[in-house]
Amino acid sequence: GLIFPQDHAKNWIVSVDFEDSGYIKDDDARDWNADELLQNLKDGTEAGNEERTRMGVPPIKVTRWIERPQYESGKHQLVWSAEAKLKDGEDPDPTINYNTYVLGREGYISLNLITSASTVDADKPAARELLSAVSFKEGKRYADFNSSTDKVAAYGLAALVAGVAAKKLGRPVKWYADRSE
């Protein structure tokens, strides 16, 4: 789904998805290296540029963390954000994907705030508010995992930052800025 702000002066959107990945083990969050995750994200984005070019979307490059990956184990929530700029040419106000996730027993819900570098600090509270409102029903929560019956994801938590997420970066999203109400 998509969420738009009620204030029409704001130009962000939030994409909401449920990924039926299975239970994602979160033990790798204790040991991850944010610089290594950023490099993996950069490499994955560069590899995806061929597909973007085929789709008629300009190639991009990941330049830096806007917010380093943070995992709150008590709530099973992950937050991170990276800056993605056009690979070639000027990009004075690059797109920012501010990614938030809530883990459940059978997968995760992602809330991806898509905004710009100039407004990300003002827009982050909206993403945090949405994240705090998301929960799984009893029986579907992360804590309800049953190791004898439940599917376990083929990847860990770090893949939501560097692997799986690299596929999502660079989606053509600037259309929302010119939407008519």
C-alpha positions in Angstrom: 0.0 0.0 0.0 0.9 3.7 -0.1 0.4 6.3 2.5 0.4 10.0 1.6 0.6 12.9 4.1 -2.6 14.9 4.8 -0.6 18.1 4.5 -0.4 18.6 0.8 2.7 20.8 1.2 4.7 17.7 2.1 6.1 15.6 -0.7 6.8 12.2 1.0 5.2 8.9 0.5 5.4 5.7 2.6 5.2 2.3 0.8 3.9 -0.5 3.1 4.6 -4.1 2.3 4.4 -7.4 4.0 7.1 -9.9 3.0 6.2 -13.5 3.7 9.8 -14.4 4.2 9.4 -16.6 7.3 11.0 -15.9 10.7 14.1 -13.8 10.4 16.7 -14.5 12.9 17.9 -11.3 14.5 21.1 -12.5 16.2 23.4 -11.0 13.5 22.4 -7.5 14.7 24.8 -7.8 17.6 27.8 -8.2 15.4 27.1 -6.2 12.2 29.5 -3.7 10.9 27.7 -0.6 9.5 30.6 0.3 7.2 30.5 -3.2 5.7 26.7 -3.1 5.3 27.0 0.2 3.6 29.6 -1.2 1.1 27.3 -4.2 0.4 24.4 -1.8 -0.2 26.6 0.2 -2.6 27.7 -2.9 -4.4 24.2 -4.2 -4.7 22.9 -0.9 -6.0 25.7 -0.8 -8.6 24.8 -4.3 -9.7 21.1 -3.2 -10.0 22.0 -0.3 -12.3 21.9 -2.5 -15.4 18.3 -3.3 -14.7 17.4 0.3 -13.9 18.9 1.4 -17.2 16.9 -1.3 -19.1 13.7 0.1 -17.4 14.6 3.6 -18.5 15.5 4.7 -14.9 18.7 6.6 -14.4 21.5 4.7 -12.6 22.2 5.7 -9.0 24.9 5.4 -6.4 24.6 5.0 -2.6 26.8 7.6 -1.0 26.3 7.5 2.8 24.2 6.6 5.7 21.5 9.1 6.7 20.8 6.9 9.7 23.0 3.9 10.5 21.1 0.6 11.0 19.6 0.3 14.5 17.7 -2.7 15.7 15.5 -2.6 18.8 15.3 -6.2 19.9 12.6 -5.7 22.4 10.2 -4.4 19.8 11.8 -6.4 16.9 12.1 -3.1 14.9 14.8 -2.2 12.4 15.4 1.4 11.2 18.0 2.5 8.7 18.4 5.0 5.8 20.9 5.7 3.0 21.3 8.4 0.5 21.0 7.5 -3.1 22.1 10.0 -5.7 22.0 9.9 -9.5 25.2 8.2 -10.7 25.8 10.7 -13.5 25.0 14.4 -13.4 23.8 16.8 -10.8 21.5 15.7 -8.0 21.2 18.6 -5.6 18.4 17.1 -3.5 18.7 13.3 -3.7 16.0 10.8 -2.9 16.2 9.3 0.6 14.6 5.9 1.5 14.0 5.9 5.2 13.4 2.2 6.0 11.6 0.8 9.0 10.7 -2.8 9.6 8.7 -4.8 12.2 9.5 -8.5 12.4 6.8 -11.1 12.9 6.6 -14.8 13.2 6.0 -15.4 9.4 7.8 -12.4 7.9 8.1 -8.7 8.2 6.2 -5.5 7.5 8.3 -2.7 5.9 7.4 0.9 5.9 9.6 2.8 3.4 9.4 6.6 3.7 10.5 8.0 0.4 11.5 11.6 0.7 14.4 14.0 -0.2 17.6 14.9 1.5 16.4 18.4 2.2 13.3 17.2 4.1 14.3 13.9 5.6 14.8 15.2 9.1 11.4 16.9 9.2 9.8 13.8 7.6 11.3 11.1 9.9 8.8 11.6 12.7 6.0 10.5 10.4 7.8 7.2 9.7 8.5 6.7 13.4 4.9 7.3 14.2 3.7 4.8 11.7 6.3 2.3 12.9 5.1 2.6 16.5 1.5 1.9 15.3 2.3 -1.4 13.6 2.0 -4.7 15.5 1.2 -8.3 14.8 -1.8 -10.1 16.2 -1.3 -12.6 19.0 0.0 -15.8 17.4 1.7 -13.9 14.6 4.2 -11.9 16.7 7.9 -12.5 16.6 7.8 -14.0 20.1 5.2 -16.6 19.0 7.8 -18.4 16.7 7.7 -22.2 16.9 10.9 -23.7 15.8 9.3 -27.1 15.2 6.7 -25.8 12.7 7.6 -22.4 11.4 9.5 -21.5 8.3 12.8 -19.7 8.9 14.0 -17.1 6.4 17.0 -17.9 4.2 18.6 -14.7 5.4 19.2 -12.8 8.6 18.5 -9.3 9.7 21.5 -7.7 8.0 20.1 -8.8 4.6 17.2 -6.4 5.2 19.8 -3.6 5.1 22.3 -4.7 2.5 20.8 -7.5 0.4 17.0 -7.4 0.1 16.9 -3.6 0.4 19.4 -3.0 -2.5 16.7 -4.3 -4.8 14.3 -1.5 -3.6 16.6 1.5 -3.9 16.2 3.7 -6.8 12.6 2.9 -7.7 11.3 5.7 -9.8 9.4 7.7 -7.1 9.8 11.3 -8.0 6.3 11.2 -9.5 4.7 11.9 -6.2 6.1 15.4 -6.1 3.9 16.5 -9.0 0.8 14.7 -8.1 -2.4 16.7 -8.4 -5.0 16.5 -5.7 
